[in-house]
Amino acid sequence: MELNSFTEKVKEIVASKPSLGSTLKFVFEEGVIFIDGTVEPSVVSNEDKEAACEIHVSMDDARAFLAGQLNPIEAMMEGNLKIEGDVAVAMKVVEIMTT
């Protein structure tokens, strides 16, 4: 159930922001959140599709990131966040999620 509420939060955030111009997938133990930022407005779902960038993170760390309590660069250096694929897309999502 936590994945569903987090998905809704991501939907709210991306609805009010410009599109990523790419695809991104957050990968959690509980499942995935897929953002199709190639369309306007972006589409957010829990479909496990191939993405240009994957961010592997725990739900707790993702929640802390959205609350401004976790620096994604520090989390990556500590091994709590792993990026696969296009790092530029990951940087865009950091900007979108924190502004």
Number of C-alpha atoms within 10 A of each C-alpha: 7 9 16 15 10 15 20 14 13 18 17 12 15 20 14 11 14 13 21 21 14 18 23 26 25 22 20 16 10 12 14 21 26 23 27 22 20 14 14 13 15 20 16 20 17 16 12 13 14 11 18 16 19 23 21 19 20 16 18 9 17 21 15 14 17 17 11 12 11 14 13 20 13 11 15 14 10 10 10 15 17 15 16 13 13 15 14 12 20 22 12 14 17 16 10 16 15 11 8
